Amino acid sequence: MTRPMPVAFVGHGSPMNALEDNAYTRAWAAFAATVPPPRAIVAISAHWDVPGGGVTGNAHPPTIHDFGGFPRALFELTYPAPGNPALARTIAERLALDPERVTSGWGLDHGTWSVLVHLYPAANVPVVQVAVDTARGAAYHWDLGGRLGALRDEGVLIIGSGNIVHNLAALCFGATEPQPWNTRFDADIAAAVEHGDREALISYERHPDAALAAPDAEHFVPVIAIAALRRPGDAYRTIVDGSDLGSISMRSFALG
């Protein structure tokens, strides 16, 4: 490659986005159309939070339906992308993880496949999923992202999946506008990513709206990992923004 691959964070929202054709899913697909064909995808998903970290080493990772109460069609949806065990071992080495952290005990959870069904619907690009470890805090995830950076030069697309704002306890069904604390936190974090403000990102819990906007650290730390991958000259671009149900930010962005 003559240019490094871009990196992206996707605000995945409800698992139902896997089935839906909406402004968010169309924007995700449009982003993928701008990316050179990747040789593999590394996904950092909010829905795999493991003390000590982890990497999927399956040759054929299963589709994990890690939710309940949704229509049968969602449980019948599969994403049969291959894995890449060799890449998984390389990632574990770069993250300084013990070899046993490369596991076949997990697969692709909905943080990954509900997005990839729109980015790469043919499911023909190998996917390796990387766990978050919220017990280690925000700075760990900045370091995690940085350790993956060389993969950008090797044709690997790195995607983080979560939500900048994610508060299920504050959902307001029928809401047409985000809560004010949602708007403030979302805008401030987007600005921090755009300006490469590491301190603002790793100290996000000090933000006056963080307790409401980001009570679930696992949904936020993929933002930090992706922001850490930015290189000098990488442009920040919004893939899509918006809010669902008043308390979920659907902002997605790319760097590079």
N, C-alpha and C positions, 0 to 999 in steps of 0.2 A: 504493500500500500504506500502511496505517496503522501497521504494525509491520514492522521489518526481518526478512528471512528468517533462519532459524537457519543455522548452519554445522555441519558434521559431519566427524569423522574416522572412517574405517572400516578396521578391521584385516581385510584381505581374505584372508590365508592362502593356501591352495592354490587354483590355478585350478579344481580340481574343485568348489569351492563354487558355481561358475556352474551346475552341473548338479544340485546336491544340495538336498534339503529337510532342513534341520537347524536346530538352535537359533539358529545365527548368521544364516542366511539368512532365517529367519522374523522375527528381531528387526530385520534391516535393512528388510524389507518393512513391518513395523509402524511403524518410524520414519517412513518415507515417507508413510504414511497420516496422520501428524500434521502434515505440512508443507503450507502453502498451495500450490496448483499453481504451479510455477515457470515463468517465461517462458524460462529457459535454465538449464543446469547448467554450472558450471566445475569441472573435475576436476583436481586436482594429484596426479599418479600417480608412485609410486616407480619405475615401470618406464620412465620417459622422463627420463634423466639426461643433459643436454646442456650442454657448456661454452658459456657465453654465453646460455643459456636458449632458450625456444621456446614458440610457441603454435600450435595447429592452426588453419589457416585454410580447411580444406576445407568446401565446401558439403555434401559427402556423405562424411564420414570413413570409411575402411575399418575393418573389424574386424581387428585385428592379433593373430595367435596367436603370441605371443612366448615360446614354451616348447617343450619336446619330451618325448617319452616318455609322453604321456597318451593316453587312449582316443580313437578316431576321432570319437566323438560330440562331444568337446570342440572339435575342429578344425572340425567342421561347424556349430558354433553361431555365429551372427552377431548383431550388435546394430546394426541399420540406422538409428540415430538421425541426424537431419540435423545439420549443423554450423551455425555462425553467423559467417560471415566478418566482418561488421561488428563484432560483439562481440569477435572475435579481434583486430581492429585497435585497438579501444578498450583492450583489456587490454594489448597491446604498448605503447601509449602510456603507460598508467599504470605499467607496469613499466620504462619508459624503455629498451625494447628497440629495436634497429634494425628497420626495416620488414621486412627480409629474414628476420627471425626468425619472422614469420608464415608458416608453411610448409604445403604440401600433401604434404610428404614423410613425414608420419607420420599416424596416425589414432588410434583408440581401442584402447589396449593392454589387457591383461587386468586391470591394476590398476584400470581404469575400468569396462570392460564386465562383468567377472565380478560386480561389485557392482550395476551399474545394471540388469542383467537381473532383479534381485529388487526394487530400489527402483521402477523404472519399466519394467515388462516390455513395455509397448506400444511402447517406443522412439520416442515421439512428441514428446519434449522435446529441443530443440537442445542439443548438447553441444560444448563447447570444452575441449580438454585443455591444461594448462600444464605445462611441463617443470620439473623440479628441476635444480639445478646444484650438485652436492656439492663441486665444486672451490672454490666461493665460501664454503663454511662455513655454520655454523648461523645466525649473526646475519643473513646475507643472506636466509635463508628467513623469519625473523621480519619483516624489512622487506617481503619479497614478499607475505606475507599481509596486512600492514597496507595496502599499496597497492591491494589488491583490495577493501577494506572497503566502499567506497561502493556496490559492486554489490549489497550486501544490501538497499539501499533501492530497488533497481531490479528486484526480483522474481527475482533470480538466486540459485540455490542453489549454494553453494561446498562442495565435498567434497574432503577429502584422503584418499588411499588408500595404505596401507603396512602396517607393523606396529610397534608400540612395541618389541616384542622379536622379533628375527628372526635366528636363527643356524642356517642349514641344515647346517652342519658338525656341530652338536650334536644333530641330530634323533635321537629315540629311538622307533622304531616300536613300538607297543604300550604306550607310556607312558600312564598314567592320571592322573599328577600332573605339574605343571610342575617344572622344576629350581628349587632355592631361589633362585638368582640371577635367574631369570625372574620369580619372584613378587616379589622385593624391588624390582627395577628397574621392573617394571610398576606396582606400587603407588606408588612414589615419583614416577614421571612423571605418573601420573593425579592425584596430589595437587598437583603443580606446575601442571598445567593448571587444575585446579579453583580454585586460589588465584591464578592469573595470575602465577606466578613466572617472569618472563622469564629472569632470571639462571640459575635451575636448568635451564631448557630449553635455552638457547643454550650452556651449559657442560656439557651432559649427558655429554660424553666424560670428564669428571672423576669421574663417579659410579663408585664402586668396582666395580660390576658391569657397567659399560658395555662393556668389551672383550669380554665374553661375550654380553651381551644385545643389543647394537646394533653389531656389527662392520660392518654394511652401512648406511652413512649414508643411502643413498637411500631406505631403508624408514622411516627415522626422521624425516627433515626435513619430510615432510608434516604430522607432528604439530605441529611448531613453527609452520608457516605457518597452520594452523587455529587454534592457540592465540592467535596474534597478532590474530585477527579478533574476539576477545571485546570486548564493550562493557560499560560500567558497567550493572549490572542484569541482564546475561545470566546465566541459570542454567546450571550444569554438570549434565548428566545422562548416566548410563551407558546406552548403547543395549544393549550386551551385553558380557560379559566371559568369560574362559575362556582355555584354553591348548590348543594342539595339539602332539602329538609331543614334549612336554617343553620345547621351545625356541622356540615361536612364541606370542606373545600375540595373542589374538583380540579384545582390547578395542576397542570402538567407543564413541564419545561424541559428544554434541551440545552446542552452546553457543547459548543464546537460546531 
